[in-house]
Amino acid sequence: MNNEKSIQVGQTVLLSDAILTALAFIFAFLLRENFVAGEVTDFYSHVALLPLLLVFIVTLLSYFGAYQ
């Protein structure tokens, strides 16, 4: 049963998944920067991977029915 309310809930869950994935990615980068001594990494080179990661995660979740 796909009424407007369930579609809206699915879109909200998808958006929250994407936002939380991006925040977890940034948090993991910051943790690595603070606890791995001796290596300086460029934040922007890592953020370039974020869109690919988001597409991958949302595609997998959609494929396995997380948004149904």
Phi and psi in radians as a Rosetta constraint file:
Dihedral C 1 N 2 CA 2 C 2 CIRCULARHARMONIC -1.876 0.35
Dihedral N 2 CA 2 C 2 N 3 CIRCULARHARMONIC 1.420 0.35
Dihedral C 2 N 3 CA 3 C 3 CIRCULARHARMONIC -1.598 0.35
Dihedral N 3 CA 3 C 3 N 4 CIRCULARHARMONIC 3.081 0.35
Dihedral C 3 N 4 CA 4 C 4 CIRCULARHARMONIC -1.083 0.35
Dihedral N 4 CA 4 C 4 N 5 CIRCULARHARMONIC -0.640 0.35
Dihedral C 4 N 5 CA 5 C 5 CIRCULARHARMONIC -1.144 0.35
Dihedral N 5 CA 5 C 5 N 6 CIRCULARHARMONIC -0.757 0.35
Dihedral C 5 N 6 CA 6 C 6 CIRCULARHARMONIC -1.207 0.35
Dihedral N 6 CA 6 C 6 N 7 CIRCULARHARMONIC -0.591 0.35
Dihedral C 6 N 7 CA 7 C 7 CIRCULARHARMONIC -1.141 0.35
Dihedral N 7 CA 7 C 7 N 8 CIRCULARHARMONIC -0.725 0.35
Dihedral C 7 N 8 CA 8 C 8 CIRCULARHARMONIC -1.134 0.35
Dihedral N 8 CA 8 C 8 N 9 CIRCULARHARMONIC -0.695 0.35
Dihedral C 8 N 9 CA 9 C 9 CIRCULARHARMONIC -1.135 0.35
Dihedral N 9 CA 9 C 9 N 10 CIRCULARHARMONIC -0.735 0.35
Dihedral C 9 N 10 CA 10 C 10 CIRCULARHARMONIC -1.076 0.35
Dihedral N 10 CA 10 C 10 N 11 CIRCULARHARMONIC -0.711 0.35
Dihedral C 10 N 11 CA 11 C 11 CIRCULARHARMONIC -1.171 0.35
Dihedral N 11 CA 11 C 11 N 12 CIRCULARHARMONIC -0.663 0.35
Dihedral C 11 N 12 CA 12 C 12 CIRCULARHARMONIC -1.152 0.35
Dihedral N 12 CA 12 C 12 N 13 CIRCULARHARMONIC -0.730 0.35
Dihedral C 12 N 13 CA 13 C 13 CIRCULARHARMONIC -1.139 0.35
Dihedral N 13 CA 13 C 13 N 14 CIRCULARHARMONIC -0.730 0.35
Dihedral C 13 N 14 CA 14 C 14 CIRCULARHARMONIC -1.058 0.35
Dihedral N 14 CA 14 C 14 N 15 CIRCULARHARMONIC -0.800 0.35
Dihedral C 14 N 15 CA 15 C 15 CIRCULARHARMONIC -1.120 0.35
Dihedral N 15 CA 15 C 15 N 16 CIRCULARHARMONIC -0.738 0.35
Dihedral C 15 N 16 CA 16 C 16 CIRCULARHARMONIC -1.169 0.35
Dihedral N 16 CA 16 C 16 N 17 CIRCULARHARMONIC -0.617 0.35
Dihedral C 16 N 17 CA 17 C 17 CIRCULARHARMONIC -1.074 0.35
Dihedral N 17 CA 17 C 17 N 18 CIRCULARHARMONIC -0.769 0.35
Dihedral C 17 N 18 CA 18 C 18 CIRCULARHARMONIC -1.137 0.35
Dihedral N 18 CA 18 C 18 N 19 CIRCULARHARMONIC -0.755 0.35
Dihedral C 18 N 19 CA 19 C 19 CIRCULARHARMONIC -1.154 0.35
Dihedral N 19 CA 19 C 19 N 20 CIRCULARHARMONIC -0.780 0.35
Dihedral C 19 N 20 CA 20 C 20 CIRCULARHARMONIC -1.177 0.35
Dihedral N 20 CA 20 C 20 N 21 CIRCULARHARMONIC -0.589 0.35
Dihedral C 20 N 21 CA 21 C 21 CIRCULARHARMONIC -1.137 0.35
Dihedral N 21 CA 21 C 21 N 22 CIRCULARHARMONIC -0.762 0.35
Dihedral C 21 N 22 CA 22 C 22 CIRCULARHARMONIC -1.106 0.35
Dihedral N 22 CA 22 C 22 N 23 CIRCULARHARMONIC -0.729 0.35
Dihedral C 22 N 23 CA 23 C 23 CIRCULARHARMONIC -1.148 0.35
Dihedral N 23 CA 23 C 23 N 24 CIRCULARHARMONIC -0.701 0.35
Dihedral C 23 N 24 CA 24 C 24 CIRCULARHARMONIC -1.133 0.35
Dihedral N 24 CA 24 C 24 N 25 CIRCULARHARMONIC -0.671 0.35
Dihedral C 24 N 25 CA 25 C 25 CIRCULARHARMONIC -1.082 0.35
Dihedral N 25 CA 25 C 25 N 26 CIRCULARHARMONIC -0.825 0.35
Dihedral C 25 N 26 CA 26 C 26 CIRCULARHARMONIC -1.152 0.35
Dihedral N 26 CA 26 C 26 N 27 CIRCULARHARMONIC -0.729 0.35
Dihedral C 26 N 27 CA 27 C 27 CIRCULARHARMONIC -1.078 0.35
Dihedral N 27 CA 27 C 27 N 28 CIRCULARHARMONIC -0.751 0.35
Dihedral C 27 N 28 CA 28 C 28 CIRCULARHARMONIC -1.116 0.35
Dihedral N 28 CA 28 C 28 N 29 CIRCULARHARMONIC -0.689 0.35
Dihedral C 28 N 29 CA 29 C 29 CIRCULARHARMONIC -1.099 0.35
Dihedral N 29 CA 29 C 29 N 30 CIRCULARHARMONIC -0.777 0.35
Dihedral C 29 N 30 CA 30 C 30 CIRCULARHARMONIC -1.149 0.35
Dihedral N 30 CA 30 C 30 N 31 CIRCULARHARMONIC -0.675 0.35
Dihedral C 30 N 31 CA 31 C 31 CIRCULARHARMONIC -1.076 0.35
Dihedral N 31 CA 31 C 31 N 32 CIRCULARHARMONIC -0.757 0.35
Dihedral C 31 N 32 CA 32 C 32 CIRCULARHARMONIC -1.096 0.35
Dihedral N 32 CA 32 C 32 N 33 CIRCULARHARMONIC -0.747 0.35
Dihedral C 32 N 33 CA 33 C 33 CIRCULARHARMONIC -1.074 0.35
Dihedral N 33 CA 33 C 33 N 34 CIRCULARHARMONIC -0.649 0.35
Dihedral C 33 N 34 CA 34 C 34 CIRCULARHARMONIC -1.436 0.35
Dihedral N 34 CA 34 C 34 N 35 CIRCULARHARMONIC -0.451 0.35
Dihedral C 34 N 35 CA 35 C 35 CIRCULARHARMONIC -1.936 0.35
Dihedral N 35 CA 35 C 35 N 36 CIRCULARHARMONIC -0.180 0.35
Dihedral C 35 N 36 CA 36 C 36 CIRCULARHARMONIC -1.802 0.35
Dihedral N 36 CA 36 C 36 N 37 CIRCULARHARMONIC 1.876 0.35
Dihedral C 36 N 37 CA 37 C 37 CIRCULARHARMONIC -1.451 0.35
Dihedral N 37 CA 37 C 37 N 38 CIRCULARHARMONIC 2.579 0.35
Dihedral C 37 N 38 CA 38 C 38 CIRCULARHARMONIC 1.613 0.35
Dihedral N 38 CA 38 C 38 N 39 CIRCULARHARMONIC -0.247 0.35
Dihedral C 38 N 39 CA 39 C 39 CIRCULARHARMONIC -2.021 0.35
Dihedral N 39 CA 39 C 39 N 40 CIRCULARHARMONIC 2.228 0.35
Dihedral C 39 N 40 CA 40 C 40 CIRCULARHARMONIC -1.899 0.35
Dihedral N 40 CA 40 C 40 N 41 CIRCULARHARMONIC 2.157 0.35
Dihedral C 40 N 41 CA 41 C 41 CIRCULARHARMONIC -2.049 0.35
Dihedral N 41 CA 41 C 41 N 42 CIRCULARHARMONIC 2.677 0.35
Dihedral C 41 N 42 CA 42 C 42 CIRCULARHARMONIC -1.503 0.35
Dihedral N 42 CA 42 C 42 N 43 CIRCULARHARMONIC 2.111 0.35
Dihedral C 42 N 43 CA 43 C 43 CIRCULARHARMONIC -1.065 0.35
Dihedral N 43 CA 43 C 43 N 44 CIRCULARHARMONIC -0.719 0.35
Dihedral C 43 N 44 CA 44 C 44 CIRCULARHARMONIC -1.205 0.35
Dihedral N 44 CA 44 C 44 N 45 CIRCULARHARMONIC -0.507 0.35
Dihedral C 44 N 45 CA 45 C 45 CIRCULARHARMONIC -1.224 0.35
Dihedral N 45 CA 45 C 45 N 46 CIRCULARHARMONIC -0.526 0.35
Dihedral C 45 N 46 CA 46 C 46 CIRCULARHARMONIC -1.369 0.35
Dihedral N 46 CA 46 C 46 N 47 CIRCULARHARMONIC -0.645 0.35
Dihedral C 46 N 47 CA 47 C 47 CIRCULARHARMONIC -1.164 0.35
Dihedral N 47 CA 47 C 47 N 48 CIRCULARHARMONIC -0.432 0.35
Dihedral C 47 N 48 CA 48 C 48 CIRCULARHARMONIC -1.087 0.35
Dihedral N 48 CA 48 C 48 N 49 CIRCULARHARMONIC -0.416 0.35
Dihedral C 48 N 49 CA 49 C 49 CIRCULARHARMONIC -1.436 0.35
Dihedral N 49 CA 49 C 49 N 50 CIRCULARHARMONIC -0.274 0.35
Dihedral C 49 N 50 CA 50 C 50 CIRCULARHARMONIC -1.043 0.35
Dihedral N 50 CA 50 C 50 N 51 CIRCULARHARMONIC -0.795 0.35
Dihedral C 50 N 51 CA 51 C 51 CIRCULARHARMONIC -1.046 0.35
Dihedral N 51 CA 51 C 51 N 52 CIRCULARHARMONIC -0.690 0.35
Dihedral C 51 N 52 CA 52 C 52 CIRCULARHARMONIC -1.104 0.35
Dihedral N 52 CA 52 C 52 N 53 CIRCULARHARMONIC -0.751 0.35
Dihedral C 52 N 53 CA 53 C 53 CIRCULARHARMONIC -1.104 0.35
Dihedral N 53 CA 53 C 53 N 54 CIRCULARHARMONIC -0.748 0.35
Dihedral C 53 N 54 CA 54 C 54 CIRCULARHARMONIC -1.106 0.35
Dihedral N 54 CA 54 C 54 N 55 CIRCULARHARMONIC -0.772 0.35
Dihedral C 54 N 55 CA 55 C 55 CIRCULARHARMONIC -1.089 0.35
Dihedral N 55 CA 55 C 55 N 56 CIRCULARHARMONIC -0.752 0.35
Dihedral C 55 N 56 CA 56 C 56 CIRCULARHARMONIC -1.069 0.35
Dihedral N 56 CA 56 C 56 N 57 CIRCULARHARMONIC -0.832 0.35
Dihedral C 56 N 57 CA 57 C 57 CIRCULARHARMONIC -1.175 0.35
Dihedral N 57 CA 57 C 57 N 58 CIRCULARHARMONIC -0.813 0.35
Dihedral C 57 N 58 CA 58 C 58 CIRCULARHARMONIC -1.147 0.35
Dihedral N 58 CA 58 C 58 N 59 CIRCULARHARMONIC -0.660 0.35
Dihedral C 58 N 59 CA 59 C 59 CIRCULARHARMONIC -1.114 0.35
Dihedral N 59 CA 59 C 59 N 60 CIRCULARHARMONIC -0.791 0.35
Dihedral C 59 N 60 CA 60 C 60 CIRCULARHARMONIC -1.107 0.35
Dihedral N 60 CA 60 C 60 N 61 CIRCULARHARMONIC -0.764 0.35
Dihedral C 60 N 61 CA 61 C 61 CIRCULARHARMONIC -1.115 0.35
Dihedral N 61 CA 61 C 61 N 62 CIRCULARHARMONIC -0.691 0.35
Dihedral C 61 N 62 CA 62 C 62 CIRCULARHARMONIC -1.151 0.35
Dihedral N 62 CA 62 C 62 N 63 CIRCULARHARMONIC -0.750 0.35
Dihedral C 62 N 63 CA 63 C 63 CIRCULARHARMONIC -1.071 0.35
Dihedral N 63 CA 63 C 63 N 64 CIRCULARHARMONIC -0.683 0.35
Dihedral C 63 N 64 CA 64 C 64 CIRCULARHARMONIC -1.572 0.35
Dihedral N 64 CA 64 C 64 N 65 CIRCULARHARMONIC 0.161 0.35
Dihedral C 64 N 65 CA 65 C 65 CIRCULARHARMONIC 1.449 0.35
Dihedral N 65 CA 65 C 65 N 66 CIRCULARHARMONIC 0.431 0.35
Dihedral C 65 N 66 CA 66 C 66 CIRCULARHARMONIC -1.224 0.35
Dihedral N 66 CA 66 C 66 N 67 CIRCULARHARMONIC -0.383 0.35
Dihedral C 66 N 67 CA 67 C 67 CIRCULARHARMONIC -1.845 0.35
Dihedral N 67 CA 67 C 67 N 68 CIRCULARHARMONIC 0.281 0.35
